[in-house]
């Protein structure tokens, strides 16, 4: 699983198109959604645990670009399997 590193200020995610708010189950999170609010289908969500969750049917085009940018900026680490 991928996760945002603990030493990263989550405000940094705004530079990559993320928005702070309450999403699916009203938990605070950061989310990225390029195609509009499709309620969990085409988005990336980062909860308080900093783990990166993809929507149910993610669109690879914009998600790949966003994840690539986060990894290239050294904001992401791999945890667990």
C-alpha positions in Angstrom: 0.0 0.0 0.0 1.1 3.5 -0.7 1.1 6.3 2.0 2.0 9.9 2.3 5.2 10.2 4.3 4.8 11.3 7.9 7.2 14.2 7.6 5.0 15.8 4.8 2.7 18.7 5.6 -0.6 17.6 4.1 -1.2 21.2 2.9 1.5 20.3 0.3 -1.2 18.2 -1.4 -3.0 21.3 -2.6 -0.2 21.8 -5.1 -1.2 18.6 -6.8 -4.9 19.3 -7.0 -6.1 17.8 -3.7 -8.8 19.4 -1.7 -9.5 19.1 2.0 -12.9 18.1 3.2 -15.2 15.4 4.4 -15.8 12.8 1.8 -17.5 9.4 1.7 -18.3 8.7 5.3 -17.9 12.2 6.5 -14.4 11.5 7.8 -11.9 14.3 7.3 -9.6 13.6 4.3 -7.8 15.0 1.3 -9.3 14.0 -2.0 -8.4 14.4 -5.7 -11.1 14.2 -8.3 -10.6 15.4 -11.8 -13.9 14.3 -13.3 -16.3 15.9 -10.8 -17.9 14.4 -7.7 -18.6 10.8 -8.7 -18.8 9.5 -5.1 -15.9 7.1 -5.1 -15.5 6.1 -8.7 -12.8 8.3 -10.1 -10.8 9.7 -7.3 -7.9 9.4 -4.9 -8.5 9.8 -1.1 -6.0 10.2 1.7 -7.5 9.7 5.1 -6.0 10.7 8.5 -3.9 7.5 8.4 -2.2 9.0 5.3 -2.8 5.9 3.3 -3.7 6.4 -0.4 -7.0 4.9 -1.4 -8.3 4.7 -5.0 -12.0 4.9 -6.0 -13.8 1.7 -7.0 -13.4 2.1 -10.7 -10.5 4.6 -11.0 -9.8 6.2 -14.3 -6.1 5.4 -15.0 -5.4 8.6 -17.1 -5.5 11.2 -14.4 -4.8 9.0 -11.4 -1.5 7.7 -12.9 -0.4 11.2 -13.6 -1.3 12.4 -10.0 0.4 9.4 -8.3 3.5 9.8 -10.5 3.7 13.5 -9.5 3.5 12.6 -5.8 6.1 9.8 -6.1 8.4 12.0 -8.1 8.1 14.8 -5.5 9.2 12.1 -2.8 6.0 12.5 -0.9 5.0 8.8 -1.0 6.4 5.6 0.6 5.4 2.0 0.4 4.1 0.4 3.6 3.1 -3.2 4.1 2.0 -5.4 1.2 
